[in-house]
């Protein structure tokens, strides 16, 4: 399983599947091949929705984003 955290606060946003991580990696911009963080905003959520992201993933990302204009998320594998 993969944990997503708010990079600024360290708060756990969600635990996602390998398939959901693959979608994030495929659809979001990485600065390098070993990048494990992404900037998200409302535009990102729309892009992910159009790419077929599960509603549950969109919900937790939207809830974490809240009223902010954008945020950085970071992922890590458990274990």
Residue, then its C-alpha position, 0 to 999 in steps of 0.5 A: x500500500x502507498x501512503x499519501x501525505x501533505x508535504x507541508x504538515x506531514x498529515x496522512x491524506x490517504x492510503x492508496x493502491x499501486x494502481x492509483x499510484x500508477x495513475x498519479x505517476x502517469x498523469x502528473x509531472x515529475x521533476x526527476x525519475x525518482x520524484x515522490x511528490x506532486x503539486x495538486x490544485x483544482x485543475x489537477x483534480x479535473x485532469x485526474x478525473x478525465x484520466x479515470x481516477x477513482x471517485x474515492x481518490x478524487x474525494x480524499x485529494x479534494x478534501x485535503x486541498x480544501x480551500x487552498x489554491x494548491x498543495x504538495x503531496x508526497x507518497x511513500x510505500x509502507x514497509 
